């Protein structure tokens, strides 16, 4: 009986402590990463020999800020800054680099330590390649995610998130590409209560 009472009291204290962080007027600051840094060199081995496919480098950073309009409901925005580069192996003439910036407003609803998030983003990318020259593309995205807050201290939370998103890119020649699927990220956030 004693163990059950202690467990219930701990659960109530944790819920009460967390409720302070999702209260009206709290500011949410942080960022997340889809582990978007990679630097990969690839090669192909055949019976005729080994061939280099070039080197790919990608990096993305996504700071976020939000504000709790009412208890448990936050509105905010994320800005994603990204860079990717492909360098062909020596002897080939195809190199390409792309930079992008995407602003993604979001709405987040918390229930205890879980939250649901809906987002819609827009932005642009600029690419430069040896093959097709310089061009820009418009980017739009929509997504939904489920996350969980793991409190590391009184004001700091680690937030794993799993979601689904659809991103569309359209260049000036009306060439359109769409990427969709599951997404995962890990964020670190600070809750600044009034």
Secondary structure in CASP SS format (residue, H / E / C, confidence):
PFRMAT SS
TARGET T0000
AUTHOR 0000-0000-0000
METHOD secondary structure of the structure
MODEL  1
X C 1.00
X H 1.00
X H 1.00
X H 1.00
X H 1.00
X H 1.00
X H 1.00
X H 1.00
X H 1.00
X H 1.00
X H 1.00
X H 1.00
X H 1.00
X H 1.00
X H 1.00
X H 1.00
X H 1.00
X H 1.00
X H 1.00
X H 1.00
X H 1.00
X C 1.00
X C 1.00
X C 1.00
X C 1.00
X C 1.00
X E 1.00
X E 1.00
X E 1.00
X E 1.00
X E 1.00
X E 1.00
X E 1.00
X C 1.00
X C 1.00
X C 1.00
X C 1.00
X E 1.00
X E 1.00
X E 1.00
X E 1.00
X E 1.00
X E 1.00
X E 1.00
X E 1.00
X E 1.00
X C 1.00
X C 1.00
X E 1.00
X E 1.00
X E 1.00
X E 1.00
X E 1.00
X E 1.00
X E 1.00
X E 1.00
X E 1.00
X E 1.00
X E 1.00
X E 1.00
X E 1.00
X E 1.00
X E 1.00
X E 1.00
X E 1.00
X E 1.00
X E 1.00
X E 1.00
X E 1.00
X E 1.00
X C 1.00
X C 1.00
X E 1.00
X E 1.00
X E 1.00
X E 1.00
X E 1.00
X E 1.00
X E 1.00
X E 1.00
X E 1.00
X E 1.00
X E 1.00
X E 1.00
X E 1.00
X E 1.00
X E 1.00
X C 1.00
X C 1.00
X C 1.00
X C 1.00
X C 1.00
X C 1.00
X C 1.00
X E 1.00
X E 1.00
X E 1.00
X E 1.00
X E 1.00
X E 1.00
X E 1.00
X E 1.00
X E 1.00
X E 1.00
X E 1.00
X E 1.00
X E 1.00
X E 1.00
X E 1.00
X E 1.00
X E 1.00
X C 1.00
X C 1.00
X E 1.00
X E 1.00
X E 1.00
X E 1.00
X E 1.00
X E 1.00
X E 1.00
X E 1.00
X E 1.00
X E 1.00
X E 1.00
X E 1.00
X E 1.00
X E 1.00
X E 1.00
X E 1.00
X C 1.00
X C 1.00
X C 1.00
X E 1.00
X E 1.00
X E 1.00
X E 1.00
X E 1.00
X E 1.00
X E 1.00
X E 1.00
X E 1.00
X E 1.00
X E 1.00
X E 1.00
X E 1.00
X E 1.00
X E 1.00
X E 1.00
X E 1.00
X E 1.00
X E 1.00
X C 1.00
X C 1.00
X C 1.00
X C 1.00
X E 1.00
X E 1.00
X E 1.00
X E 1.00
X E 1.00
X E 1.00
X E 1.00
X E 1.00
X E 1.00
X E 1.00
X E 1.00
X E 1.00
X E 1.00
X E 1.00
X E 1.00
X E 1.00
X C 1.00
X C 1.00
X C 1.00
X C 1.00
X E 1.00
X E 1.00
X E 1.00
X E 1.00
X E 1.00
X E 1.00
X E 1.00
X E 1.00
X E 1.00
X E 1.00
X E 1.00
X E 1.00
X E 1.00
X E 1.00
X E 1.00
X E 1.00
X E 1.00
X C 1.00
X C 1.00
END
